[in-house]
Amino acid sequence: MSYKEINCSTVNRHLKINRFLSVAIAVNLLIYSGLFIFSRVAVFSTTIIAGWIILLVYAVFSEFILNIVNNSSLNSQKASNSMFNLNIILTSLFLLLITFISGNKEYLFLSLIPIFQAILEKKPHFSGIIIGSTAACIVAADLTGWFNFYYLPANLAPVTSKLLAFLTVFGVLSNLGYVLAKTITLTQGKADYLHSIATTDALTGLLNRREFNLRISGEFSRAKRHKSPLSLALFDIDFFKKINDTHGHNAGDAILRELGKLISSNTRTCDIAARYGGEEFALILPETSQSKAYELMDRLRHLVETQLFNKTGRPIKATVSVGVAQLDLTDTSPLDFCERADKALYKAKEGGRNRVEKAPFGVPRIKIRSTGS
């Protein structure tokens, strides 16, 4: 799933609660309409009709916004953000109007819907505006005595009104809780996706060079600190340019992709595999001596040699050359460590390819201080 799809899905999830809210308010108005049939109060009918009109306008605009978000030809990240902002404003205004038309102050608790949506989408200024405007309207209504107006539905049927308000608020906010839980899960998915594209090579599925540099630095420091064995294998595909020239770049990509899967399925969970660059790969082997690393890489080399690549097209045989180094006292930085493995790799190529070579252990430099006479 792309970042755009995740973002639009989040907005879509927020907007779908409008339908639930519209249905809940419609049930309230339907019951109030039934009460009007028995009361026959003209002013009461005016407030009910006004409530239906407000609900209808809100429902139509909500569906309009939802259709834009769902329409891939019209939608974009910018359009989604604009529609989301418009939805917050519309929902807040709708809840204020319904509160004043019905006389149910309890409906103001539903303002938690746009407030939480704004907070989740990192738009705290909207939350402040909603809270401030709602508080101002309530103060103005109390000063003018609006909620004491006898012909408001909440005042004509106080018991029914309180029960309806409680059920509505409880039901809608429960639905909001469900939506929030889904949104948090989706947000985590968005974070995981962004981390994945930042650290993973798209073609092979292995770590990319940037992440490899971070991991080798961490493992280098840990091995030095704990004096534990650490090995590094660098390997690349033999005559890869010739394969590309002969079979085409699509075939070359297929080999890289299939080799990435082969490496992943034949290494330990603690091993760190990465695409080092081009047709070159790297494998960090924690808690592993050079002899053990040699055995592992020779098994992997043999697997590659016996494997048929590009199975969906014309099958191709390939081999790899490998250089293996174990961390020692001469390695003062991860770069030194990588250079020793790289030299072993070139030795494998010079020795005929399709082979594994060990990097020799270095000799620590000993500084001898001369003594004066």
N, C-alpha and C positions, 0 to 999 in steps of 0.2 A: 504494500500500500504506500502510495506517495504521500509526501507532506501535504500536498493540496487536498488529496482525498481524505486524509485524517482530519485536516482543519475543517473541511466542508461537512464531514460526518459529525464533528462536534457541534457545529452551528445547527445542523439539521436536527440533532438530538434535542438541543435547547428549544428549537422552534416547535417541535412536536408536542411539547407540553401545553402550547396554546390551545390545541384541540381539546385536551382534557379539561383545561380551564374553561373553555367556551361551553362544553357540554355540562359542566358542573353549574355554571351560572344559568344556563338554559333551564336546567331542572328547577332551580330556585324560582326563576321567572314563571315557569309553567305552574308551579304551586301557587305563587302569588296571583296568577291569572285566574286560577280556580277560586281563590278567596274573593276575587273581585266579582265573580258571577253571583256569589251569595250576598256580598255587601252592597253592590250597585252604587258605589261612591264615585262620582265623576272625577274628582281630583285624583283618587286612587288609580283610576283607569289611565289617566294622563301619565303618571309616574311609571306604570307598567309598560305602556306603549313606548315611552322614552327609553326604558331599559332594554326592550326588544330591539329598538333601532340601534342603540349603542352596541349591543351584542352582535347584531348583524354586520355592522360596519367593521367591527373588530375582527370577526370571523373571516370576512371577505379579504381584508388586508393581510391577515395572518396567512391565509392560503396563498395569496399573491406572493408574499415574501418567501414562503416555503417552496413554491414552484420555481422561483428564480434560483434559489439555492440548489435545488435538485436538477436544474437544467444545465447540463455540462457546457452547452454552447454559449449560455449567457453568464455562467458563473465563473468567478475567479476569486483569488484570496481577497483582493480588494473589495469585490462586490459582496463577498460573504461577510466581511467586517462591516460594510455599510448597512447591509440588511440586518445584521445582528444589532447594530446600534439603533436602527429604526424600530426593531422589534422591542427593545428595552423601553424606548420612549412610548410606543403604542400601548404596551402592556401596563406600564405605570399609569398612563392617562386613563386607560380603560378601567382599571381597578379603582381609581379615584372617583370617576364618574358613577360607576356602579354602586360604590359606597354611599355617595350622596343621594343617588336616586332611590336606593332601597332603604337608606337610613341605618344600615347594618355597619357599625364601626368595626365589627369583627373581620370584615372583608379586608381591612387594611393589613392584616397579618399576611395576606397573599402577596403583599409587596415584597416579601422575602424572595419571591420567585425572580424578579428582575435584579434584585440586590445580589443574590447569590450568583446568578448568571454573570453579572458584571464583574464580580470578584474573581470568579473562576477564569474568565477571559482577560484578566488583568486590566480591567477598566474601572479602577476605584473611584474615579471622578463621577462616574454615573451613579454609583452607590450613594455618594454624598449628595448629589442632586436629588435623587429619589427620596432619601430620608428628609432632606431639608424642605423640599416642596410639599411632601406629605404632611410634615409637622406644621408647616405654615397654613395649609388648607384646613387642617383640623382645628387649629387655633382660631382661624377666621370663622369657621362653622360654629364653634362653641360660643364665640362672641356674639354672633348674630342669632343664636338659638335655633339653627337650622335643624339639628337632630331632634329637637322637641316638637317639630311640626307634626301635628296629629295625623295628617293624611299620608304620611310616609308608610310604606308597607310594614316596616319593622315596628311601627307604633300601633298600627291597626291590629296586628296579630303578633304580639311580643313573644309568646311562648313558641309558636311555630317558627318565628323569625330566628330566635336564639338557637333552636334545634337545627334549623337549616344551615345557619352560619357555622355552627360547630362541625356538622358533618361535611360541609363544603371545605372549610379550612383544613380539617383533618385529612380528608381524601386528597385534596390537591397538594398539600405539603408532603403527604406520604409519597405521592407520585413524583414530587420534586426530589425527595430523598433518593428514590430509585434512579432518577435521571442523573443526579449528582454523583452517585456511586459509579454509574456507567461512564460519566464524563471523566472522573478521576482515573478510571482504568484506561480510558482512551488517551488521556493526557500522558499517562505513564508509557503507553504504547508509542506515543509521539516522541517522547524523550528517548526511548529505546531505539526507535527508528533513526533518529538524528545521530545518536551515538554510533549506530551500526554503519551508516554511510560515511561517518567521519573516520572510522577505524578499520573498515573492511574493504578489501579489493573486490570490486564489483564482478570481475570476470571469474576469479578462482574461488571466491568465498573465504579466502584466507585473510589474515591481517595485512594491512598495507604497510608501506615502508615507514611512514610516519609513526604508526603504532609500534612497529618493530623496534624503532630507535628508542622509544619510551620503555618497552619491555626489556630490551637488552641492557639498558642502563640500570633498571631496577634489579634484574637478576645478577648483573655484574656486582653491584653494591652488596646485595644480599650474600652472594657467594664469598666475597672478600671478607665481609663482616663475620660470617659463621665458619669461614675456612672449609666450605663444602665444595665438592666437585661440580663443575659446570662445563658442559661441552656445547659447541656450536658447529652446525653443519651448513655449509653453503654449497648449493648444487644448481646446475642449469642443464637445459636440454641440449644435447649434442646436435650440431649442424641445424640449428633451428631456422636460420636464414634460408638455408637450402630447402627446408620443408615448406616455408612460406612461398618461396619462389616457384617450387614445383607444384604444390597442391593448392596454393592460395592462402590468403590471410584468414579466411573463415575456418579452414582446416587447422591452421596454427592456433586460432582461438579455441577451437574444440579440444586440441591437445592440452592447452594450458588449463582449461576448465576441468577436463577429466583428470588431469594430473593433480589438480587441487583437491578433488574428491578422493583420489587414491591416497594422497598424503594424509588427509583428515581421518580416513578410515583405518589407517595403518600406523598411527602414532598414539602415544599415551595421552590421557586427558591432561596431564601436567606439562606435556610438551607444547611449545609455542611455535606454530607454523606461520610463515608469512611469505608473501610475494615480495622478493627483495628488489626486483626491477626487471622489466622485459621478460625474458625467459628464465630468469634466475630466481631461486627460492632460498629461504633460510629456515632452519629449524633449531630453536633454542632447546637444549636438553638439560633441565635442572637435575641436580643430584645424580649426574651420570658421568662416569669416567670416559676417557677417550677410547678405551678398548670396547666398552659397552656401546658407545656411540658408533664406533666403526661397525660392529656387528649389526646394529639396527639399520644403519644406512646401507650396508651391503645387502641386507634383506630387501630394503626398499628399492635399491638399484636393480636387483634381480626381478622384483615384481614389475617394475617399469619395462624392463627388457622383454618380459614375456607377455606384456599387455598389448592388446590391439586398441589403438586410439581412433577417434573420429568414426565411431561405429555407425552413425546415421548417414555418413557419406562413404567415401572410399577409405577402407581401413588403412591405418598407417602405423608402422612400427617406429618406436623412438627409444633412445637411451639417455641416461644422465651421467654426468661426471660430478664427483662429490669431493669436497675438502672438509676434513674434520679437525677441529682444534679443541684442546682442553685448556681452560683458564690456568695460567701459571703466574709466577712471581714477576715475570717480565712485562706482563700486561698491566700498564698503568691506567688505561682507559678502555672503554668499550671499543673505541676505534682501533687500538692495538690488537685487541682480541679478534675483531672482524678481519683485520689485515692478515693475520696469521692463517685464519681459515681460508681467506681468499687466495693466498699464496699456495696453499695445499690444493685448492680447486684448480688453479692453473697448472700445477704439477700433474694432476690427474689428466688434464687435457693433453699436456705434452707427452704423457706416458701412454697415449693411445685412446683416451676417452673410455666411457662405459666402465669406470673403475672408481674406487674410493681411495683417497690418499690421506694419511695422517700428517698433521702439522707437527714439526719437531718442537720439543720443549725448548724454551729459550734459556740462556745462561744469564743469571742476574749480574748486573754490572757492579763491580766492587771498586770503590774508590780507595786508592792507597795514598795516604798522606805522606809526603816526603818529610823526613826529619832533618832539621838543619844541624850543622856542626856546632 
